[in-house]
Amino acid sequence: MDELYLIVGMMLVTFGIRYSMFAVAGRVEFPAGLVNALRYVPPAVLTAIIVPAILIPSGTTIDLSLSNAYLVGGLVAAAVGWFSKNLLLTIVVGMAAFWGWTSILSLLG
């Protein structure tokens, strides 16, 4: 029963935080500096999620070697994304590079 109270409490807090921003968004005009700063939040959050997963795939130490298929796939995806500006192509080529590199590593060792 305690878990139910915990889940409902988290739901209410999350809803309250998000709804409060929606409720005032049309009535309050945010300063231009704040609006410009908020544009960087999604890339910063995605970077904070992706970079540790790529650099520390084992969860213990940083792996910058060529045996790290996550790093190879991430670098290929970053290059494709930089030059093509195409999200779907970036995902497909990055995953293909990851799976291909994983296959090559398994054949070698």
Secondary structure, DSSP 8 states (H G I E B T S, - for coil): -HHHHHHHHHHHHHHHHHHHHHHHHTTS---HHHHHHHTTHHHHHHHHHHHHHHH-TTSSS---STT-HHHHHHHHHHHHHHHH--HHHHHHHHHHHHHHHHHHHHHH-
